[in-house]
Amino acid sequence: MDTKEFQKMLDGQTQKIEHRMGAFEERFDTQAQEFERHVGALKEHFEDQLKGVVEGIAMTRESLERRLDAHDQKFDSIDQQFNSIDQQFNSIDQRFNSIDQQFNSIDQQFNSVNQRFDSIDKKLDSHTEMIGSLMEDMETVKLDVVSIKDGMKKKVDYEEFAVLKSKFEKAIA
């Protein structure tokens, strides 16, 4: 309620009081002057107090408006800070998305490498089997070479045979 409305209300109250005073004057003529003086004093006192209240309300209102303005400024500052934080979170979210994409790419590369290792493991197993087979074959070849070597010791080479043949032919002849 502003001062004008309050003053109107005060004026309305004053009119009501004056109206009642007129009614009391008719009924109580003898006390009218004293009553009027008393009401006037009360009116002055009330108006003085009312003026003090109105001034206090005006000062309180100004103080509240200043405080509200200060709070509005603080809220604006907090809003700006929240907007800044929101932008930072958006930036961080974008970075996480980028990192997530990089991890997905790395995961795909690891899967590819794992597939290659599986293929290499299969080849290695195959080669191991071949080497095992070759080792068995080499053992057989070694045994055959030893057998041939032993057999060769018992046999004569071609030149010795030719010499023995000629000696035999001479001995027969």
Phi, psi and omega in degrees: 000128181270179187295320182296315179295321179295319179296320178297318178297318179297317179296321178297317179295319180297319179296320178297317180296317180295323178296316178295325179297321178298319180295319179293327180297321180294317183285320187235067182303326185288330183261001186300313183295315180295318180296318179298318178296317181296316179295320178300316179297317178297320180298312179299315180298315179297315179297319177299315179293320180296318177299319178297318178295315180299315178297319178297319178296317180297316180294319179296319179298314178299316179298316179296320178297319177297317180294320177296319177299316179297319178294320177301317178297318178296317179297320176299316179297317179295320177301315179298319179295318178297320177298318178297316179296319179299318177296320179296318178296320177298317178298316179296319179299318178297319178297317179297320177298317178298315179296320179299318178296319178296318178297321178298318178297316179296320179299318177296319178296318178297320177299318177298316179296319178299319178297319179295319178296321177299317178297317179296320178300318179298315178298319180297317177299316179298315180295322178298317177297317179297317179297319177300315178297317179297323179294319177297316179298320180295323177298318178296315180298317179301313179299318179296319180296317179298316179298316180295319181297314178297321179293327182288329180296329182279341184262159181258144178281172190296319181292318178296322179297317180297320180293315180296322179298313180295322178294320181292318180293325178289323181287329178281326184277000000 
